[in-house]
Amino acid sequence: MGKDEKRSVIITGAAGQIGAELSFALAERYGADKIVVSDIRDDTEGRLEGAGRFVKLDVLSKDEFSAAVRRNNVDVIYHLAALLSAVAEGNPQKAWKINMEGLVNALEVARENRCSLFVPSSIGAFGPDTPLDDTPQDTIMRPYSMYGVTKVSGELLCDYYNRKFGVDTRGVRFPGIISNVTLPGGGTTDYAVEIFYRAILEGRYTCYLKPDTSLDMMYMPDAIKAAIEVMEADPAGLHHRNAFNVTAMHFTPEMLAAEIRKHIPGFRMEYKIDPVRQAIADSWPNFMNDSCARKEWGWAPEYNLESMTADMLEVLGKRAAEGGLEI
Ligand code: NAD
């Protein structure tokens, strides 16, 4: 599909950290009348108002999913509904059900209705046997976490549906996403968001990862750019259709604290390690190689650690000054 062609889009899990911002970006690009925002939650407190038509949808109900797509003549599905890494580790059976059965439903609905399908994978798809420095696009993937197991399985399934049924499946492996609209939903990289709120509200933060834990990260505007650009890319150039490594920066908690101190000199960082999230983080890349995404569809992030930190503090600082900052 060409860039200028109008698309009808449904977003699942639209009330989450990524969906709540991606929905508005898609509405701006294709027109809010072309967007259906859906989530199992309907207590979105007006957060999705103006982004499109809201449909309450449990992705485990294939009939409801299919009906929402047919009724709205959808041709592109952004399937974001999932349980994130830390939540998934707390309830692995439920995570398998939502992440895998939900994905199978999305793939089947896409196949039956000839939709393109975006499915985000994650740095969580890697494991301790993966080369953790400069992690290649194609490498060993033996994750230990249930989240990772569902992400690798999902990548394979998306490739399968493309080869077997010709479904236009595409996706990226997102790193930790840093944002300031909707709080993260229980992942291992949530500290990199919470730290900004606590720095502004309290001048201190207790981090659950060790000071030298390096992880890939990305600011939300770049995550949205990746999700839109990979879907609009010329398919002829795509060798890896699914699960492109994409990154924008990598840092450790102590590096992020030092960057925040440039703006808030008295900021104090303490550490109380959560063994579950530390073990997950230790099994994920220190930094990824995203040259395939750069070559195949022109991926280029705009924000680095310095510009992301400055922007986060400015946006949240303004909100705090107006008395509207809560965590
Ligand atoms: P989130 O937890 O903030 O939001 C997920 C949304 O899915 C929630 O609003 C939830 O209500 C909804 N949901 C849960 N079960 C559902 C169901 N059965 N039916 C319909 N909706 C349901 O997650 P997010 O951070 O926005 O992540 C979106 C996607 O991106 C996920 O696939 C996640 O694995 C992936 N991802 C996120 C990050 C990150 O740092 N946020 C990093 C890598 C990959």
Boltz pocket constraint, residues with backbone or C-beta under 6 A from the ligand:
constraints:
  - pocket:
      binder: B
      contacts: [[A, 12], [A, 13], [A, 14], [A, 15], [A, 16], [A, 17], [A, 18], [A, 19], [A, 38], [A, 39], [A, 40], [A, 41], [A, 57], [A, 58], [A, 59], [A, 60], [A, 79], [A, 80], [A, 81], [A, 82], [A, 83], [A, 84], [A, 98], [A, 102], [A, 120], [A, 121], [A, 122], [A, 123], [A, 173], [A, 174], [A, 175], [A, 176], [A, 177], [A, 178], [A, 183], [A, 184], [A, 185], [A, 186], [A, 187], [A, 189]]
      max_distance: 6.0
